Amino acid sequence: MNKIAEFIKENRRAVGLTQEEFAVRSGLGLRFIRELEQGKETVRMDKVNVALSMFDMEAVPGRKGEK
């Protein structure tokens, strides 16, 4: 699982939301949330940033392997 997938899943659970509740609150589809949390590599980055914005975060460019 990738870092974004782990972050979303852990933080969603920490605030007590199911995948369905998170999808509704973020305005994203349940299928997208499931695929995101499973680490699917072909998800749309604009939607990833919508999900991350729920936790006041965003994905930014960086070199692969950087922490």
Summary of the structure (lengths in Angstrom):
residues: 67
radius of gyration: 11.3
end to end distance: 15.5
largest distance: 32.9
contacts: 151
relative contact order: 0.19
helix: 55%
strand: 0%
